[in-house]
Amino acid sequence: MMHRVLKPFPCSWDGLTLVDLNEGDERDFGTMADGLVAIGWIEAIEEQAPAIPEPAIIEPVAIEPNVPVAAPQQAQKPAPARRQRK
């Protein structure tokens, strides 16, 4: 969740390097957010829900009724192979 800085303060993301945050900066403070919000240094930014696209309009398709269809031809089964006598 993103937060906006209300009061400038130095922050260390890696524990070694200080980064000066200015009023209006927007960052994801992770687990630090609850404490920083409690002391009034940052505030949560309301995230807007993504717009839901409208469903597509499907045009009806005309289907021709009573179209004659040729009957499928039946396949003839091959004659069983006969064994030759020795």
C-alpha positions in Angstrom: 0.0 0.0 0.0 1.3 3.4 -0.9 1.7 6.3 1.6 2.4 10.0 1.3 5.0 11.8 3.5 3.4 14.5 5.6 6.5 15.7 7.5 10.1 15.4 6.1 12.3 12.8 7.8 15.3 10.7 7.0 14.6 7.0 6.3 16.9 4.0 5.9 15.6 1.2 3.7 18.6 -1.0 4.0 19.8 0.0 7.6 22.9 1.7 6.3 22.0 4.5 3.9 19.8 7.4 5.0 17.4 8.9 2.4 15.8 12.3 3.1 12.1 12.1 2.4 10.3 15.3 1.6 6.7 16.3 2.1 4.5 14.8 -0.7 6.9 11.9 -1.6 4.9 8.7 -2.2 6.4 5.4 -1.1 5.6 1.9 0.0 6.8 1.8 3.6 5.9 -1.9 4.2 6.0 -2.9 7.8 7.1 0.6 9.0 3.8 2.1 7.8 1.8 1.5 10.9 4.2 3.2 13.2 4.8 6.2 10.9 1.0 6.7 10.4 0.6 6.5 14.2 3.1 9.4 14.8 1.6 11.4 11.9 4.6 11.4 9.6 2.8 9.7 6.7 -0.8 9.0 5.5 -2.3 6.3 3.4 -3.1 7.1 -0.3 -6.5 5.8 -1.4 -6.0 3.5 -4.3 -8.6 3.8 -7.0 -10.1 0.6 -8.2 -9.3 -0.2 -11.9 -12.1 0.6 -14.3 -14.2 -2.4 -15.3 -14.6 -2.6 -19.1 -18.2 -2.8 -20.4 -19.2 -6.2 -21.8 -19.0 -6.5 -25.6 -22.2 -6.4 -27.6 -22.6 -9.6 -29.6 -24.6 -9.2 -32.8 -27.1 -12.0 -33.4 -26.2 -14.3 -36.3 -28.9 -15.4 -38.8 -29.1 -19.2 -39.1 -30.8 -20.6 -42.2 -33.5 -23.1 -41.2 -34.1 -26.4 -42.9 -30.8 -26.6 -44.8 -30.7 -30.1 -46.4 -27.8 -32.1 -45.2 -26.5 -35.2 -47.1 -26.7 -38.4 -45.1 -23.3 -39.7 -44.1 -22.1 -42.7 -46.1 -21.6 -45.8 -44.0 -18.1 -47.1 -44.2 -17.8 -50.8 -45.2 -15.9 -52.9 -42.8 -12.9 -54.8 -44.3 -13.2 -58.5 -44.5 -11.4 -60.3 -41.7 -8.0 -61.6 -42.8 -7.9 -65.4 -43.2 -5.0 -67.6 -42.1 -3.4 -69.7 -44.7 -3.0 -73.4 -44.0 0.5 -75.0 -44.1 
